[in-house]
């Protein structure tokens, strides 16, 4: 009668104002991996119509536990109109964190720890801590049963991919007993566990990238060990590493499965995996805990495998052409080879500062001076600058130099290298990046920077010859940018340009760069922005240099390297003077700046210019003589982004730098 009355009042009040309280139980659904929660619905006007709490998975909505009438009455007697924080008791069952499809067990009654807001002693403060404590108890249970939960080794005969390929011929009618002589051993991480009374299914994944199903029968497993199936149900969880021995069978639905005769725990997992359906939705957590990202997110491991294939393809094409791979220092007395802010550090034993390299260029050129005519390095570069989807302070480049070659020969080699990398990763030369089809099979387009800017703006920078034409060039460029509704940053950069060459470069970046979706070599840059390149043999004011643009971003950079030591020193000194003047102007502006954080943020130290020094040792090396040389620097991270359709550079770096 009491139950009937409670149900009647609950049904009536359900249509009125109602509050729903959800508490974690510390359990995890074995089907989805999602937390199991206890949901209690309580009308806002009282507690008599409170519905019995129901525990279930928030993803698959599977029923787990419904307390009996006495538990419902006790819950009602303890309820209040305002929600209270009550500590959930740790389930006493050994398999409490495994919500399999077997018949659920009822919770044990506990008269302690159900009142008040203070947590019990010895009870974890969160669901994850509860789960960890439960799994630690399972570790103890395994050791008590004579099994080591952290094995030393396991001899497997096949990977999951090999099993799927080798036994694909099986028919569903064949019995595993017929294949006893072909017993296999498989090992991997448990990704899914389903228990259906006397039988169970486990999905196992290993490093091959494939999965294989384990089929477990109580009678088969208990033939050798009467407690084997019970231990599996109670002590094996999603996330564990296990090893299985048995025969092969194809199930009625066509799944190639291992019929398990014996099971071994290899590593007991203490933490639950994220929901296998939703995966890791927090992008920051994906990058910070990449190991977890690789477990639950499809395609992550394949991206890093593609990166390895790109590195291998680059090494193959260079070594086949007699290039020598070398390793140059990461710590340098002064950073050089690029225009970028370096990371600084201090060597305690030597008592002097060092910079992390911002390029490998100068060291490799020294090796050409020394007599190595073809040399390359795949190395890590460090630049103390901002981050974006295209920039990471720590990235990888390949730089290669060839004596007696110019920038045209290096262009042809680079085109072959990218085409070989695309074939190694995708099996062809057609790729799609962010919805844009890119064809590496056709010859890459070649266009000068002046021609591209003229196409976009109508301005012919060939008409501006010297410093006296700078105001005219700036005025024309600003007018074109305003007409194109370019950003204020681009307009300000043009107005602050120190030469017509800098104006041309700013115009190219503002109006042309993003439109270069198909592979395009942008050739013959202004001498003002290329201090390490040889002057163009036919075009005054230009240098023999190209940049490769694909999908609107720079991928590679090449010069006919400057071998005139006198000209090289003059350019480096001019670059250093320009940096000093820029620094002085910035400091003067900073001293006049009134910093009011409530109005505008104050500039940080990273916004200030950095010191640029002339590398006298490199100039001395050139004075000993360097043969005519062509050189290329290419970003491997961006190439992998293109070939794997990755929108951010952090997607292709295993452990990207995070704030």
N, C-alpha and C positions, 0 to 999 in steps of 0.2 A: 504493500500500500504506500509506504514512504517513497519507494522508488517511483511508483506511478505518479504520485503528487509532484515529486521533484521534476520528473520529465514533463509533466503538463505545464507547470509554471515556467520551466526553462523554455519550452516551445513558444509560449505566449510572450515571454519577455524578450525572446530573440528578435522579435520584430520592433521592439522599442530600443532605447539607448543601451548599448552594449560595449564593454571594454574587453579586449583580448590581450592576455599576458602570455609571453613566450619566453621560456627559459631553456638553456642548453642542458643536455643530459650527459654530455661527455662521450656520447656514442657517435659512430660514423656508419653511414649506410654503405654496405659492401657493394651495392649495385652502382650507385652514383658517386660514392665518396663524400657526399654532402653531410653536414651535421644533422644529427637526430635531435629534434627539439620537442619540448612538452608545451602544448598549447592549452590554455585554460580561458574560457569565455565567461565573463562575469558581468551582469547588468550593472549599470551605474547606480541603481537605486537600492541595491541590497545584495544579499548573498544566498538567499533561499533558492534562487533559480540557477545557481551556478552549475554549469555542465561539467560532467566528469572530464578530467584532463586526459588528453590523447597525445601519445608520443608517436612521432612519425618522421620520415625523411622529407625535407623541404623541397627536394628535387623531383623524386618519383612519386611522392605522396603515399608511399607504401605504409601499411598499418604495422605498427611494432608492438604496442602495449596499451591495454585499456585496464586501468585499475578496477578492482572489484568494488562492491557496494560499500563495504566497511571503509575502504580507503577514500571513497567519494565523500562519505559522511564526515570522516575525520578532516578532510580537506575543507569541507564547508564550515565545520565548527571553528577552524583556525583562520578562515578568510576574513578579510577586512574590506570595507568599501574602497579604501585607497590601496593601491598596489604596494606590497612590501617586498624587500629583497630577502629571499630565503635561499640558503645554501643547499645545493643539491647533493645528496649523499652519493658517494662513489659506489657504483654497482659492485656487488661482491662476486658475481660470476666471473670466471676466468675469461670467458669470451664476450664480455659485456660490450666491447667496442666493435664487435663484428655483427652487423645486422644482416645475416644471411637469410636465405629464403626458407630455412628450416623452421620448425614450430618454435615460436618465441617462448622464452621463459619469463615467469612472473618475477617482478622485483621482490627482493626480500624486505620485510617490514623493518623499519627502524624507528624507534621512539626517540632517538636523539638527533639533535641538529636540525630540527624542523621548525623551531621558533626563533624569532628575533632576527636581527640584521647582522650579527657577528658570525663570521665563518668558523667552521669547526677546525680544531687543531688537526693537522695531518691531512686535511682535505685541500686539494689544489684550488687555486683561486680562479681558474679559467678552464674552459672545456679542453683546450689543448694540453694543459697541464694534467688534467684528469686522464686524458687518453695516454699521455706519456707514462703516468704512474701505472695504469693498467697494463701497458705493454711491458713495463719493467717487471711486473709480476709474472708476465708470461715468459720473460727471459729466465726468471728464477724457476718457473715450472719446467721449462725445457731442461735446465741443468739438473733439476731434481729427477727428471726422467732419464738422465744419462746421455742427453744430447747437448752438444756444444752449439749455442745459438750464433756463434761467430766462427765459422769454419775456416780452416787454413787453406784448403784447395778443394777442387771438384773436377773430376775427369769427365768432360762431356764429349760425346761423339759427333754431335751435329749442332749447328746453330739453327735458329728458327727458320731463317731463309732457306737453309739446306733441307730441312725437313719438309717445308712446303713444296720445294721443287722436286725432291727425290721421291716423295710418296704421293704426288698428285695423281698418279695412275690408279690408286686404290678405288675400289667400288664400295659403296655403303654397305653392301651385304657381306663383305669379307669380315671375318672375326679376327681380333687381335691375336688369338691363340695360334692362328696359322702363321704368324710372323714372329713367333717367340725367338726363333734363331736369329732374327734381325733386331734384337733388343737395342734400344737407343737410350741415350742419356742427354737430357736437355737442362739448361739452367738459365735463369733470368729473374726479372723483377715481376712480382704479382701485380697486374694492372686491374684485374677483375676477379671476384670470387662469388660463386653462386652455389649455395648448398640446398639441395632438394631431397631431404631425408637421407636415403641410403646412397644417393649418388651426389656428385658435385662436379662443377666445372670451374676451371681456373684459366685465365688468359695470361700467358707469360710473354714478356718482351725482352729481347736481348740486344746486344750491340749491332746486330745485323740490320736493325731497323724494322724487322718483321715481328709478328706475333705468332704463337702457336698455342693451341688449346690443350689443356690437360684434362683428361676424363678420369674421375676417381669413383670407384665403386667400393662400398664398405667391405663386401665379402672378399674382393680381390686383395685389397690392402691388408685386411686382417688375417689373411692366410699365413703370413709370416710373423706378424706382430699383432696380437688381438687389440691393442690400444692405438694402432697407427691411425685409423680413421678418426677416432675421437680426438687425438692430439691435433690432427689437421684442422678439424672444425673449431677447436677451442684456441689454438695457439698460432695459426697462420693468418695473417692479415694482409690487406692490400698495402703494397709498398715493400714487403719482405722480398728478399732474394732466396729462392729455393732451387734445389736440384731434384730432378725426377728421373727414375729408371722405368722402362716399360716397353711394350710393343706399340705398333702403329695401327690405327684404325680410322676410317673415314665415317663420320657420323651421318645420320639420315639427311641432314641439311647440307652435307657436303664439306664440313670442316675436317681438315686433316688433324687428327688428335693423337696424343700420346696416352695410351691406357696405362695409368700409373700402377706399378706394383710396389714401389718403395719411394719414399719422399724424404728429403734431407733439408733441414733448415741451414742456409748458408750465411745469411745476415738478417738479424731481426731489426726491423725498422721501428723507431720509437716515435716518429711523427707521422701524422696522416697526410696523404697527398691532397692537393687541391681538387676540387670537383673536376672530373674528367670531361664533363660536357662543357661547362663554362670556361675551364682552364684558369689561367692567371689573367684576371681582368686588369689588375694594377700594373701598368706598363713600367713604373719605377721598380716594382718588386721583380718583374721579369729580368730587368738589367742587373739589379743588385744580387739576386739569387738565381744566377744563370743556370746553375745545376738543377734547380727546380723547374725552370723554364724548359730545359732540355727533356725533362721527364714527361711533362704534361702537355707541352705545346707541339703540335705536329709541324714538321718542316724545319725546326731549329737546328737539329743535328745535320740535316741535309744541307743547310746553308753553310755550315762550317766544313762539311765534306767537300762542297763546291769550292770553298776557299782554298782548301788543300790542293784540289785539282788545278786551280788557276796557278798557284805557286809552282806546281810540278810542270805545267805546260810552259810557263815562262822559263824555268830552269832548263827544260829540254831544248827549247828552240835556241837558247843562247849557248848552251854547252855544245850543241851540235854544230854551232858556227865558231867553235874554238874560243869562246869567252871563258875567262877564269873567274870563279866566284871567290870573293874575299870578304873579310870582316874588318871594318874600320872602327876606331874608338867612338864610344858614346860620349865620354867626357872630353871636352876640349877646352883649351886655355881661352879661346874666344870663338864665339859662334860665327859661322860664315856660310856662304853658299845660297842664302835666301834672305829675303827681307821679312823677318819675323822676330817677335820677342822671345828670347830664350828663357828656359828655366835655369836658375842659378843654384849652385850648391857649394859646399866648402869641404875641402879635404883636410882632415885634422892632422894627419901625419906630415903632409907637405906644407901645411899652414898657408894655403892659398885657395882662392875661389876657382871654380870651374863652371862651365856651361854645358848643359845637355845639348847635343847636336840638333840643329834645325835642318840639316841636309847632309847628305854624304858626298856631295859634289866635289868639294875641294880636296878631300882625302883621296878620292878615286882619280882625280886629275894628277895628283902627285905621283900616283902609281903609274900613270901613262908616261909621265916625265921619266920615271925610273926604268922604263923599258917594257912594261906589260901593255901590249898594244890593244888587247881586247879584255875588258874587265867589267864586272858587274857586282852589285850587292843588293840583296833583299834585306832591308833593315828597318828598324823602328826609329821614328822621328818624333821629336818632342818640341811643341811650340806652345808657349804660355799665352794663349789667346782664347777667344770665346768659343762656345760650343753651339752647334746647331744640328739639323738633320744631315748636314753635309760636312761638318767639321767636328773633329775630336782632338783634344790637345795631344793625344798619343795615337799615332797612325803608322801605317806601313807603306813604304815605297820601294820600287825597284829603279835603280839608276844604272845605266850601262853606257860605256864609252868605247869608241872604236877609232884607232889611229888611221890616218889617211882616208877618212870619210867625211862627208859634209852633212848638212841637215836634211838634204833630199834622200840620201841613202838611209839615214836613220828613220825617215818618214816611212819608207817602204818596209823596213824591218819592224817597225811598230805596228803597222797595219797587219802584217803577217802574224805577229804575236797576239794581237787582240782576236783575230779570226781563229787562231789555234786555241785560245783560251775559251772562246764561245763554243767551239766544237767539243772540247773536253768536258764542259759542264752540261751543255744542252743536247749534244749530238748533232748540232747543225749551226747555221749562221743566222737564223731568224730568231729573235727574242722579242718579248713584249715587256716593256717597263712602264708600270703605272698606267696601263691602258694604251700606250703608244707602241706601235710595231716598229722595231729597229732592225735594219738589214745590214749585217756585217759582210754579206757575200759580195755586194757591189763595191767597186772602187770608191774610196772615201772622197768626198768633195774637198776641193782645195780653193781657198779664196783669201785675198789679202784683207787685213784689218781695215784699210782705207776703203776698199770696195764695199765691204759689208756695212760700214757706217754710212757710206754714200747712199746705198740702197735703202737704209732705214730712215735717214734724215734729210737726204738731198745735199748734204754738205761735202764738198771735195776738199779734204785736208791736204791734198797735194798742192793746193794753191797757197798754203801758209808755209813760208820757208824758214823764218827765224823768229827771234825774240820780239822783233818789231811788229810781227803779225799776231802776237799773243792776245791783245785786247780784242782784235777783230774775231779771232777764233772763239774766244770766250763768249762774246756777244752772240755770235751765230749759234753756238752750241746751246746757250741758255734759252734762246728763242725757240730752238727746235725741241728742247726738253719740255718747256712750258706748253708748247703746242701739243706734244704727245702726252701731257699730263703725267710727267715723270715725278718721282718722289722728291721731296724737298732736300733729302740727303744727297741725291745725285746732283741736283742743281748747285748745292753748296760746294760739293767736291769739284765741280767744273769751275766755279768762280774762284776757288782757292788753288787751282792748278798753277804750277810754276813754269810750265812750258806747253807748247802746242802738242807735243807728244803725250803729255799727261792728259790734256784735254781730249785727245783722240781716244786714249785708253778708257777714260771715264765715259765717253759717249758710247763706246763699244759695250761696256759693262751694263750701261743703263738701257740701251735700245736694241742690242743685237744678241746678247749672250743667251737669254732664255729661249729665243726662237730657234736656236741651233739644236734641233732634236735628232736629226740623222747625223752620223759621223762626219765631222767637218774639220779640216786642218785650217786654222786661222794663221796666216803666214805674214812675214815681213813686218814685225813690230817696230815702233819708234825706238830710236837709240836711247832716248831719255829714260825708258823703263827697263832697259836690258843691259846692265853693266857688265855681264859676263859673256856676251855674244859678239861674234865677229861682225864688223860693218858689212852691209850688203854690197856685193861687188858691182851692182848695176843701179841701185836706188839710193841716192843720197838721203841721209837722215833716218834710214832704216837699218835694221840688222837682219842677219840670216837666222831667223827664229820662227818656230811655229808652235801653236798650242792646239791640242786636239780637244774638241768639244763634242759631247754626246749627251742627249737628253737635257740640254741646257746647262751643262756644268763642265768645267775643265777636268780632263782626265790625264793628259800628258803634256809635257813641255820639252822643247828641244832647241839646241843651238848648233850652229857651226861655231865651235868653241874659240874664244879669243886667245890667241897665242902670242900676241905682241905684249911683252911685259911692260913696256913704257905706257902704252895705251891703257892696259889693264890697271896700272897703279893710278893713273889720272882719273879713271872712272870710279875706282873705289874711293879715292880721296873726295871726289865730287859728291858721291853718295853719302860719305860721312859728314861733309859740310852741310849738305841739305838736311840731314837728320839733326845736326846741332842747331841749325837755324829754326827748324820746326820745334825742337825742344825748348829753345829760348822763348819763342813766341808763345808756346803753350804755358810755360812757367809764368810769363808776364801776364797772360790772361788769367791764370789761376790765382795770382796774387791780387788781382783786381776783383776777383769773383766774390760776391757776398753770398755765403753759403747759408741758406735758410731751408732746412729739411721740410718745413711745412709748405713751402712754395714749390721748390724743385730739389731733387736729390743732389747731394754734393758729389763731385767727381771723385773716383777712387784712384788708388795708385796705379791700377792697371790701365787707366785712361791716359796716363802721362806717357810721353815718348820715351824710348829707351836708347841707350848709347850704342852707336855703331862704330866699330873700329876697323881699320885697315889691317888685313892679315898680311903682315910683312913677310912671313915665311912662305906663304903661297906665291907672293910676287917674286921672291928669291928663287923659288922652284921654276917659275916660268923663265927667269933669266938664264937658267941652265939650258932651256930650250925644250919645248913640247911640240911634237909633230902635229900637222893638221889633224884635227880631231872633231868628230861629231859625237854629241852626247844627248841622252834622253833621261828624263825623270818621269815616272808614272805612278799614280796612286793606286795601290792594289785594292784598298778598301772600296773605293768608288767603282772599280771594275767589277768587283764581286757584287756590289749593290745592283749594277745593271744586269748581270747575268742571273741573279736570283730574285729579281723584282722586289728588292728590299727598299722601303721608303726612307729608312733612316740609317745612317752610318753605324749607329749603335747596334743595329740588327746583325751586322756582319763582324763585329768585334766581340770576342768571347766575353771579356770582362771590361766593358767600357767604363771610362772615368765618370763618376757620379758626384754630385754636390754633397 
